[in-house]
């Protein structure tokens, strides 16, 4: 993915509301469809929350990156953080927890909102989750 933009956040609680505002602005810019906006905001928020909760916190220098690029009917985005991450995951084979469980629901939500979800280890102890969302007018959300 060759991003149209990259935004870097500190891995602190101050970044959470700022990220939410940015995800909302991106969703409003990408589509007028309120349902699609909700999908975009939800997927990005879940991934950012996971990066915040599970990323390395040994130093205030650790960052979370949001990358995005757009085509006519597609949003490609990534949330990248420092840490070990989880690799080689086939989301179709994961046994997700009960919907009321405190942990693990986010990936299931993201899987259902996005056409594609990939986990990648990147150089320099970085881990990224890369997603692709259909932003065309036709709604293709899977059942959760």
C-alpha positions in Angstrom: 0.0 0.0 0.0 1.4 3.3 -1.0 -0.4 5.6 1.4 -2.1 8.9 0.5 -1.3 10.0 4.0 0.3 8.8 7.3 -0.6 10.1 10.7 1.5 9.1 13.7 0.2 9.1 17.2 1.9 8.7 20.6 0.9 5.5 22.3 -0.9 7.3 25.1 -4.5 7.8 26.2 -4.4 11.3 24.7 -4.2 9.7 21.3 -7.5 7.8 21.6 -10.0 10.7 21.2 -7.8 12.3 18.6 -7.7 9.1 16.5 -11.5 8.8 16.8 -11.9 12.4 15.4 -9.6 11.6 12.5 -11.3 8.4 11.7 -14.6 10.2 11.6 -13.2 12.9 9.3 -11.8 10.3 7.0 -15.1 8.5 6.9 -17.0 11.7 6.1 -14.5 12.6 3.4 -14.6 9.2 1.7 -18.4 8.7 1.6 -21.7 10.4 2.1 -23.3 7.0 3.0 -23.8 7.1 6.8 -23.8 3.3 7.1 -20.4 3.1 5.2 -19.1 5.9 7.5 -20.0 3.8 10.5 -18.2 0.7 9.0 -15.1 2.7 8.4 -15.1 4.4 11.9 -15.8 1.1 13.6 -13.1 -0.9 11.8 -10.4 1.7 12.3 -11.4 2.3 16.0 -11.2 -1.4 16.8 -7.8 -1.7 15.2 -6.5 1.4 16.9 -7.8 0.3 20.3 -6.0 -3.1 19.8 -2.8 -1.4 18.9 -3.1 0.9 21.9 -3.9 -1.9 24.3 -1.5 -4.6 23.0 1.4 -2.5 21.6 4.7 -2.0 23.3 4.5 0.5 26.2 8.1 0.4 27.4 8.8 3.9 26.2 6.9 7.1 25.5 8.7 7.0 22.1 6.5 4.2 20.9 4.0 5.2 18.2 0.9 4.1 16.4 0.6 4.9 12.7 -2.5 5.3 10.7 -2.0 4.9 7.0 -4.7 5.2 4.3 -5.1 5.4 0.6 -8.2 5.6 -1.6 -9.3 4.4 -4.9 -12.7 5.1 -6.5 -14.5 2.3 -4.6 -11.9 1.2 -2.0 -10.4 2.4 1.2 -7.1 0.7 2.0 -5.9 1.4 5.6 -3.3 0.2 8.1 -2.8 0.5 11.8 0.8 -0.1 12.7 2.4 -0.3 16.1 5.5 -1.4 17.8 5.4 -4.8 19.2 5.3 -8.5 18.5 1.8 -8.6 17.1 0.1 -11.7 15.9 1.1 -13.2 12.6 0.0 -15.9 10.2 -3.6 -15.7 11.2 -6.4 -17.0 9.1 -9.4 -15.2 10.3 -11.8 -17.7 8.8 -10.4 -20.4 11.1 -10.3 -18.4 14.3 -12.7 -19.5 17.0 -13.8 -16.1 18.4 -15.1 -15.8 21.9 -18.7 -15.4 23.0 -20.0 -12.0 22.0 -20.2 -10.9 25.6 -16.5 -11.8 26.2 -14.3 -8.9 27.2 -11.5 -9.7 24.8 -11.4 -10.9 21.2 -14.5 -9.3 19.7 -12.7 -6.6 17.9 -11.1 -8.8 15.3 -14.4 -10.5 14.6 -16.0 -7.0 14.1 -13.2 -5.9 11.8 -13.4 -9.2 9.8 -17.1 -8.6 9.2 -16.8 -5.0 8.2 -13.8 -5.4 5.8 -13.3 -7.3 2.6 -9.7 -8.1 3.5 -7.7 -8.2 6.7 -4.0 -9.0 6.8 -1.6 -9.2 9.7 2.1 -8.4 8.9 5.3 -8.1 10.8 7.3 -5.2 9.5 10.9 -4.3 10.0 12.0 -2.5 13.1 9.8 -4.5 15.6 6.6 -3.1 14.0 3.4 -4.9 13.5 0.6 -3.9 11.1 -3.0 -4.8 10.4 -3.9 -3.9 6.8 -7.6 -3.7 5.8 -9.6 -3.1 2.6 -13.1 -1.7 2.7 -15.6 -1.4 -0.1 -16.8 2.2 -0.1 -19.1 1.8 -3.1 -22.8 2.5 -2.6 -23.8 -1.2 -2.5 -23.6 -2.5 1.0 -21.7 -5.8 1.3 -21.4 -6.2 5.1 -21.3 -9.7 6.3 -23.3 -10.9 9.2 -21.6 -10.8 12.6 
